Amino acid sequence: MTVLRLALSELKRMTGGLLPKLTILALIMVPLLYGALYLYANWDPYGNLDQLKAAVVVQDQGATTKDGKHLQVGNQVAQTLIDGKKFDWVKVDSAQQADSGVESGEYAFALKIPRDFSQNLASPENFDSAKQAILGVTTNDANNYLLTSIIDKVTTQVHQSVAKEVGQTTADALLTGYGTIHTQIVKAADGAGQLASGAAGLRDGAAQLHTGTGTLTGGANQLVDGQSQLVDGANQLNNGAGQLSTGLDQLKSQTASLPVDSQALSAGAAQVAAGNATLNTKVQDAVGGLDQLDAAAKTGFSQRLDALVAAGTIPQADADKIKADVQSAPVGPAVLDAKAKLHTDAADVQQLAAGSQAVAGGAAKLAAAAPTLTGAITQANDGAARLSSGAATLAAGQQTALDGSRHLAAGAQALDDGAAKLDGGAKTLSTGAATLADELAKGAGQVPNPNDAQKANAAKVISDPIAVNSLSQAQAANYGSGLAPFFLVLALWIGAFMLVQAMRPVTQRALASNAPSWKIAVGGWLPFFLVSTLQAVVMYLVVYFGLGLNPSHPVLTLGLLLLASMAFTAIIQGIVALLGTVGKFVVLILRVLQLVSSGGTFPWQTTPGPLHAIHTIMPMGHVVEGMRHLIYGADLAPVGSIVLGLIGYTLFGLVLSFFAVRKHKFWTLKTLQPEIAV
């Protein structure tokens, strides 16, 4: 008996009447009902959200921004939601009405926009009082559990939309503020430049002031020295004035009788002058008499000689010679001494007469000037007294001036010290002002000063800084397409499991034959595979043409479904053939384990750790992965290993079926009367 004949024999038995035919037809429809119908019901639930009623309550009272703009964001949000028709939005008057509607099931959920919504949205322009705007959402899981997740997504979109719009307005205001700051910093930089210029002038002036205060300090010190000398001089003047006053007092007392004495003196001097004049005359007469006596003696001697010549006593020549000798003979010493003395006395008398005359004149003048002199001495005495008093005052004043000059010198020194500090501070100020001007100029270049277009673009970027540029390597068209790989594969497993409810894994007739065990095993499996193939084809055609599933690789997708049917039926047929009724329970357990570990809805990596091993061992998760690659158009490299794996699972199922045949070829009483009928 060949394998094909064994399979055809079982199929002929199964289709021998109307009821078996209907049974086979029903079995073919099982995956369709489970997979296609479920996908139909959940094909695009997000596209039908407009059938859900949702309440929206606007309590927003609006707000006014700093620039005078009126914000009424709450009504804008509500109108945007209503116009978007994502849900069947119904505007209600109060939050209590909305909550009551959610509680009763009239509304799927309620969105509440509070009174301060616009006010809080506008608050970021006041940095010290910025608040978040809060949207209130009321849900009730009794209406639907997944609805809460859907609403979270919708409210997130509302939040992002409002945040983007308001954030753009806030960012625009912020950027406008940056422009104002830039302008003010530029002005500050100009002012700092002027400050730097002024500080440089102050620095130069302070340096000159310091030089001047140094000179002033030196001059003040010299002034102190000069004042010290003046004090000494004033003290000396004071002492001298005192001495002068004392001397003038004495002079005054001693010259009190000067007028009378000078008159007497003048009279005596006049008498002396007259006597000296008479004496001078007499002396002059004596000198003249002596000269006359000498001349007479010579004349007489000459006459005597002439008489002697006349008498003939002596010759004329001798007489002439004697005359010549007498004329040339010197005067005698006594005569000369007398004559010299007379001349001397005459000169002295003459000088005495002249001096006496001068003394007499001076005495007369003295007598005439004596009253004036005594008056002058009196005035000088009075002046000396005043001079002494003034000198004392001058000495005291000079001492005060010395003290003042010392204070001046101390002040000049303090001023010089202050000028030195001012000079240093002015230099620091000049350097700092120059640095400030430079840094402000640099800072002005770093502060944004956007124009209107730049502000609009930057505000848009700031309000929505992240734009996701999604590059989908493989993408499901809708929610149903996302679930299709999992539910199509799960439906095939369920369909294969339902086959063992109506079809025998191994026929008794085949076991009673002499056919080899492997032929019996393969022959028993082929009817399962054939019906499962019909299940896969019908389900795929309905999903493809009826629901609009459009796989990227439609032929390969169907081929993978057929390979899955082959592997699933081999495993299920082999387990049930080997274990009988217990095998059905094992297959059911395997379905549950694969249901939770295959990653049909959430990634399998998110499941608990023990389920990871089950995902790796069991075939369903791998087939789901392969279906995703084929339907969504992802990389086909993993599909090859999945195909090899399904062939391996098929061989594993056939091995189980082979051992089942070997086992059941030996009949026992338990075989004839099993504890649980298959």
Secondary structure, 3 states (H helix, E strand, C coil): CCHHHHHHHHHHHHCCCHHHHHHHHHHHHHHHHHHHHHHHHCCCHHHHHHHCEEEEEECCCCEECCCCCEECHHHHHHHHHHHHCCCEEEEECCHHHHHHHHHHCCCCEEEEECCCHHHHHHHHHCHHHCCCCCCEEECCCCCCHHHHHHHHHHHHHHHHHHHHHHHHHHHHHHHHHHHHHHHHHHHHHHHHHHHHHHHHHHHHHHHHHHHHHHHHHHHHHHHHHHHHHHHHHHHHHHHHHHHHHHHHHHHHHHCCCHHHHHHHHHHHHHHHHHHHHHHHHHHHHHHHHHHHHHHHHHHHHHHHHHHHHHCCCCCHHHHHHHHHHHHHCCCCHHHHHHHHHHHHHHHHHHHHHHHHHHHHHHHHHHHHHHHHHHHHHHHHHHHHHHHHHHHHHHHHHHHHHHHHHHHHHHHHHHHHHHHHHHHHHHHHHHHHHHHHHHHHHHHHHHCCCCCHHHHHHHHHHHHCCCCCCCCCCCCCCCHHHHHHHHHHHHHHHHHHHHHHHHCCCCCHHHHHCCCCHHHHHHHHHHHHHHHHHHHHHHHHHHHHHHHCCCCCCHHHHHHHHHHHHHHHHHHHHHHHHHHCHHHHHHHHHHHHHHHHHCCCCCCHHHCCHHHHHHHHHCCHHHHHHHHHHHHHCCCCHHHHHHHHHHHHHHHHHHHHHHHHHHHHCCCCHHHHCCCCCC
